[in-house]
Amino acid sequence: MQTLTIGQLARSAGVGVETIRFYEREGLLNQPARRPSGYRQYPAETVRRVRFIRHAKDLGFTLKEIQDLLELRVDPSSSCADVRQRAKDKIGDIEGRIAALERMKGALEKLVKSCRGRGPTSECPILDVLDREESHAER
């Protein structure tokens, strides 16, 4: 069985060494066996797992959600429908974040329109709104 050092694993998976260590601390990767020299020796299939984690992160899944997906993959009682539902839930989460970002954008656009862009900062309407106790966006 071929094994990889942490550096080889990181390069093959397209991540940094610290990312590998972080995934280990978070429980996404098993602690690998060590050579007599103390170096970690990862099974070659760990590259695939790290790539899976990286791709899932790129799609917005949290580390906890990724752990759940990894567990579904090996759980004989789970089905593709379980994975599909997790993906649909993530779409809903992303849509909620997009809506929140759109609200923030709209509030900022109003602030920018209210500012002439001239004069001292003591007369800046943007800073005045940010300094209020209640948020402009809450109105």
C-alpha positions in Angstrom: 0.0 0.0 0.0 1.4 3.4 -1.1 1.6 6.1 1.6 2.1 9.8 1.4 3.8 12.3 3.6 1.7 15.3 4.7 3.5 17.4 2.1 2.8 15.0 -0.7 -0.8 14.7 0.4 -1.3 18.4 0.5 0.3 18.9 -3.0 -1.8 16.1 -4.5 -5.0 17.4 -3.0 -4.3 21.0 -3.9 -4.3 22.3 -0.3 -1.7 23.5 2.2 -0.1 21.3 4.9 -1.9 23.4 7.6 -5.2 22.6 6.0 -4.5 18.9 6.3 -3.6 19.4 10.0 -6.8 21.4 10.5 -9.0 18.7 8.9 -7.4 16.2 11.3 -8.1 18.4 14.3 -11.7 18.8 13.1 -12.1 15.0 12.7 -12.6 15.1 9.0 -9.4 13.1 8.5 -8.3 10.2 10.7 -5.0 10.5 12.5 -2.6 8.7 10.2 -0.1 6.1 11.2 3.5 7.3 11.8 6.7 6.1 10.5 9.4 5.2 13.0 10.9 8.6 12.2 7.6 10.2 13.4 6.5 11.4 10.0 2.8 10.9 9.2 2.1 8.3 6.5 -1.3 8.8 4.8 -2.9 6.2 2.7 -3.1 7.3 -1.0 -6.9 7.3 -0.9 -6.8 10.2 1.6 -6.2 12.5 -1.5 -9.7 11.7 -2.7 -11.2 12.5 0.8 -9.4 15.8 1.0 -10.5 16.8 -2.5 -14.1 15.8 -1.5 -13.8 18.1 1.5 -12.4 20.9 -0.6 -15.1 20.6 -3.2 -17.8 20.5 -0.6 -16.4 23.7 1.0 -16.3 25.4 -2.4 -20.1 24.7 -2.6 -20.7 26.4 0.7 -21.0 23.4 3.0 -19.8 23.9 6.6 -17.3 21.5 8.1 -20.1 19.9 10.2 -22.2 19.5 7.0 -19.2 17.9 5.3 -18.8 15.5 8.1 -22.4 14.5 7.8 -22.0 14.0 4.0 -18.9 11.8 4.6 -20.9 9.8 7.2 -23.8 9.4 4.7 -21.4 8.0 2.2 -20.5 5.1 4.4 -23.8 4.6 6.1 -25.5 1.6 4.5 -28.9 2.8 5.7 -28.6 6.2 3.9 -29.6 6.9 0.3 -29.0 9.3 -2.5 -32.2 11.0 -1.3 -30.5 11.9 2.0 -27.6 13.5 0.2 -30.0 15.3 -2.2 -31.9 16.7 0.8 -28.7 18.1 2.3 -27.9 19.8 -1.0 -31.4 21.2 -1.2 -31.1 22.5 2.4 -27.8 24.2 1.4 -29.5 25.8 -1.6 -32.0 27.3 0.8 -29.3 28.5 3.1 -27.4 30.1 0.2 -30.7 31.8 -1.0 -31.2 33.3 2.5 -27.6 34.6 2.5 -28.1 36.1 -1.0 -31.3 37.8 0.2 -29.5 39.3 3.2 -26.6 40.5 1.0 -29.2 42.1 -1.4 -30.7 44.0 1.6 -27.3 45.2 2.7 -26.5 46.3 -0.9 -29.7 48.2 -1.1 -29.1 49.9 2.2 -25.6 50.9 1.2 -26.8 52.2 -2.2 -29.2 54.5 -0.4 -26.4 55.7 1.9 -24.2 56.4 -1.1 -26.9 58.3 -2.9 -27.4 60.5 0.3 -23.7 61.5 0.3 -22.5 64.3 -2.0 -18.9 63.1 -1.6 -17.8 66.6 -0.6 -17.2 68.4 2.7 -15.7 67.3 6.0 -16.3 63.9 7.4 -18.1 65.6 10.3 -21.0 66.3 7.8 -20.9 62.9 6.1 -24.4 61.4 6.1 -23.0 57.8 5.7 -21.0 58.2 8.9 -24.0 59.8 10.6 -26.2 56.8 9.9 -23.5 54.3 11.0 -23.2 56.3 14.2 -26.9 56.0 15.1 -28.1 53.6 17.8 -30.7 51.9 15.5 -29.6 50.6 12.2 -30.6 52.4 9.0 -31.4 49.0 7.4 -33.9 48.2 10.2 -36.2 51.0 9.3 
